[in-house]
Amino acid sequence: FGLLSTRATLSFLFLSATHISLMTTTFLLKALLATSSLLSSSLTHAANVLELAQENANFQMFHAAIDLTGLGEALTTASNITVFAPTDAAFEAFKAYSPGTFEKLLQEPDVLSEILLYHVYPGELMSEDIVNGMELDMLQGESALLTTTTAGWRIEMSNLIVTDIIADNGIIHAIDFPLVPPSVEVYPSVLEAAMETGQFTKLIGLIEALGFGSQLNQPGEMTIFAPTDAAFEAMGNFEQLQSNPVLVIGLFMGHVVGGYV
């Protein structure tokens, strides 16, 4: 009985040692595979700013504009750059603000190149490094002002809506409106221009009530002799005018002429 017990004990110890050996080997293999995976991951080529723009569904118009101007190689080979990239929604907002301008720019690649280069800063700038009032000398040659608002950071009149998208040659910040350098003139629609002054709120209210707003945001040449809020107040019967759409249409048509005057 003692001999059998000894043999059983030895057998158990042998199996336990074998089991431990297998566990150790499995652990080492897993560690080796994990290390191999990390090494292969670190050796994989990360996307540059142009590739990230191409892969992101929100930057398709920006990428198309870069292709059109031939700036792709410059953005691919450049290093340590920061790109303030307008989203597709930003370009649509620009189209609404200045009807026909984007389509004209597509026919003028030199001017479009100037605008696109105004979106590139020759240095890496993370959002945590932005300081209120910072001026950036953009690749185009002119400067752009960074300021803070209650909603976050703004460059000129464009809000940074997504920040710190890391590429292997720089950083992308998504913005909600394209940047326009001071040397390039872009004019708003007559309705947008009237809204910006703040002096035509009554006229704009009448126009929008009649559904004419979209017509004034179309490409074309027109001149509006626009009554200010003070002019309507001097007239004295603005409430009566509001309640008479036919009178409003007659008033509106009498203040609009085709072409530039």
C-alpha positions in Angstrom: 0.0 0.0 0.0 2.9 2.4 0.8 4.5 1.7 -2.6 1.3 2.4 -4.4 0.8 5.6 -2.5 4.3 6.8 -3.4 3.8 6.0 -7.1 0.5 7.9 -7.0 2.1 10.9 -5.4 5.0 10.9 -7.9 2.5 10.6 -10.8 0.5 13.6 -9.4 3.6 15.7 -9.0 4.7 14.8 -12.6 1.3 15.8 -14.0 1.3 19.0 -12.0 4.8 20.0 -13.2 3.8 19.2 -16.8 0.6 21.3 -16.5 2.6 24.2 -15.1 5.1 23.9 -17.9 2.3 24.1 -20.5 0.8 27.1 -18.9 4.2 28.9 -18.8 4.8 28.0 -22.5 1.3 29.3 -23.5 1.8 32.5 -21.6 5.2 33.1 -23.2 3.7 32.5 -26.7 0.9 34.9 -26.0 3.3 37.5 -24.8 5.5 37.0 -27.9 2.5 37.3 -30.2 1.4 40.5 -28.5 4.8 42.0 -28.8 4.9 41.1 -32.5 1.5 42.7 -33.0 2.7 45.9 -31.3 5.8 46.0 -33.4 4.0 45.5 -36.6 1.4 48.1 -35.6 4.2 50.7 -34.9 5.8 49.9 -38.3 2.5 50.5 -40.2 2.4 53.8 -42.1 0.0 56.2 -40.4 -2.2 58.5 -42.6 -1.0 62.0 -43.5 -3.4 65.0 -43.4 -4.4 64.5 -47.0 -5.2 60.8 -46.5 -7.2 61.5 -43.4 -9.2 64.1 -45.3 -9.8 61.6 -48.1 -10.9 58.9 -45.7 -13.2 61.1 -43.7 -16.7 61.5 -45.2 -17.0 65.1 -43.7 -14.0 66.5 -45.7 -14.9 65.4 -49.2 -15.3 68.9 -50.7 -12.1 70.0 -49.0 -10.2 67.1 -50.5 -11.8 67.7 -53.9 -10.7 71.3 -53.8 -7.1 70.3 -52.9 -7.1 67.8 -55.8 -8.4 70.5 -58.2 -5.6 72.9 -57.3 -2.8 70.3 -57.3 -1.9 71.0 -53.6 -2.1 67.4 -52.7 1.6 66.7 -53.0 2.5 69.7 -50.9 0.2 68.6 -48.1 1.5 65.0 -48.3 5.2 65.8 -48.2 5.0 68.7 -45.7 5.7 67.9 -42.1 4.6 69.4 -38.8 1.6 71.3 -40.2 -1.8 72.2 -38.8 -4.7 72.2 -41.2 -8.0 74.0 -40.3 -10.2 71.9 -42.5 -13.7 73.0 -43.5 -16.3 70.3 -43.4 -18.7 69.7 -46.2 -21.4 71.4 -44.1 -19.0 74.4 -43.9 -18.8 74.6 -47.7 -22.6 74.4 -47.9 -22.8 77.3 -45.4 -20.4 79.3 -47.6 -22.5 78.6 -50.7 -25.6 80.0 -48.9 -23.6 83.0 -47.6 -22.2 84.0 -51.0 -24.2 82.4 -53.8 -22.2 81.5 -56.9 -18.8 82.3 -55.4 -17.7 78.7 -54.7 -18.6 77.7 -58.3 -16.6 80.7 -59.6 -13.6 79.7 -57.4 -13.6 76.2 -59.0 -12.9 78.0 -62.3 -10.1 80.0 -60.8 -7.7 77.5 -59.3 -5.0 80.1 -58.5 -7.4 82.0 -56.3 -8.7 78.8 -54.8 -5.1 77.8 -54.0 -4.6 81.0 -52.1 -7.7 80.3 -50.0 -6.8 76.7 -49.3 -3.2 77.7 -48.3 -4.8 80.1 -45.8 -6.1 77.1 -44.0 -2.6 75.7 -43.4 -0.3 76.8 -40.6 3.4 75.7 -40.9 3.7 74.3 -37.4 1.9 71.8 -35.2 -0.7 73.5 -32.9 -2.7 71.4 -30.5 -5.9 72.9 -29.1 -4.3 72.9 -25.6 -1.6 75.2 -26.9 -3.9 77.8 -28.3 -3.9 81.2 -26.5 -6.6 83.8 -26.9 -5.5 86.5 -29.3 -2.8 84.3 -30.9 -2.1 85.3 -34.5 -0.9 82.5 -36.9 1.1 83.3 -40.0 -0.5 81.0 -42.5 1.2 79.2 -45.3 -0.6 81.6 -47.8 1.3 84.5 -46.3 -1.3 86.3 -44.3 -2.2 86.0 -40.6 -5.3 84.5 -39.0 -6.5 85.4 -35.5 -7.5 82.8 -32.9 -10.0 83.9 -30.2 -12.1 82.2 -27.6 -15.9 82.2 -27.3 -18.4 80.6 -24.9 -18.6 77.7 -27.4 -14.8 77.2 -27.7 -12.0 78.3 -30.0 -12.5 80.4 -33.2 -10.2 81.2 -36.0 -11.3 84.4 -37.6 -15.0 83.9 -38.0 -14.9 80.1 -38.1 -15.5 77.8 -35.1 -13.3 74.9 -34.3 -15.9 72.1 -34.0 -13.5 69.1 -33.8 -9.9 69.5 -32.7 -6.7 67.5 -32.5 -7.2 65.0 -35.3 -3.7 63.5 -35.4 -1.9 62.7 -38.7 1.6 61.4 -39.2 2.7 64.8 -40.6 0.5 67.2 -38.6 -2.8 68.0 -37.0 -6.3 68.7 -38.4 -8.9 70.9 -36.7 -12.3 70.8 -38.3 -14.0 74.2 -38.8 -17.6 75.2 -39.6 -16.9 77.8 -42.3 -14.1 78.2 -44.8 -11.4 80.8 -44.1 -11.0 83.7 -46.5 -7.8 85.6 -46.6 -8.1 89.4 -46.3 -6.6 89.8 -49.8 -9.5 87.8 -51.4 -12.8 89.6 -51.7 -15.9 87.5 -51.1 -19.3 89.2 -51.1 -22.3 88.0 -49.2 -25.8 87.8 -50.8 -27.9 90.9 -50.5 -29.9 89.2 -47.7 -26.9 88.2 -45.8 -25.4 91.7 -46.2 -28.6 93.2 -44.9 -28.6 90.9 -41.9 -25.0 91.7 -41.0 -25.7 95.4 -40.6 -28.5 94.9 -38.1 -30.4 97.9 -39.5 -32.9 96.1 -41.7 -34.6 93.7 -39.3 -38.1 94.9 -40.2 -37.5 94.5 -44.0 -35.9 91.1 -43.5 -38.9 90.0 -41.4 -41.3 91.0 -44.3 -39.1 89.3 -46.9 -39.0 86.1 -44.9 -42.7 86.2 -44.2 -43.4 86.3 -47.9 -40.9 83.5 -48.6 -38.6 85.7 -50.7 -35.5 84.9 -48.7 -34.3 82.0 -50.9 -34.7 84.2 -54.0 -32.4 86.8 -52.6 -29.8 84.2 -51.8 -29.6 83.1 -55.5 -26.6 84.0 -57.7 -27.2 87.0 -59.9 -27.0 90.8 -60.0 -29.5 93.0 -58.3 -29.7 96.2 -56.3 -32.1 96.8 -53.4 -33.0 100.2 -52.1 -33.6 98.9 -48.6 -35.6 100.9 -46.1 -34.0 100.8 -42.6 -35.8 100.0 -39.4 -35.8 103.8 -38.7 -37.5 104.4 -42.1 -40.3 101.9 -41.3 -40.8 103.5 -37.9 -41.0 107.0 -39.5 -43.7 105.6 -41.8 -45.8 104.9 -38.7 -48.1 102.1 -40.1 -45.7 99.1 -40.1 -48.2 96.8 -38.3 -50.8 97.5 -40.9 -48.3 96.8 -43.6 -47.4 93.5 -42.1 -51.1 92.4 -42.3 -51.3 93.2 -46.0 -49.2 90.8 -48.1 -50.2 92.3 -51.4 -49.1 95.7 -50.2 -45.8 94.2 -49.0 -45.1 92.6 -52.4 -45.8 95.9 -54.2 -43.5 97.7 -51.7 -40.7 95.1 -52.1 -40.8 95.0 -55.9 -40.6 98.7 -56.0 -37.3 98.6 -54.2 -35.5 96.0 -56.3 -33.9 96.5 -59.7 -31.9 94.1 -61.8 -28.2 94.6 -62.2 -25.8 96.8 -60.1 -26.7 100.4 -59.6 
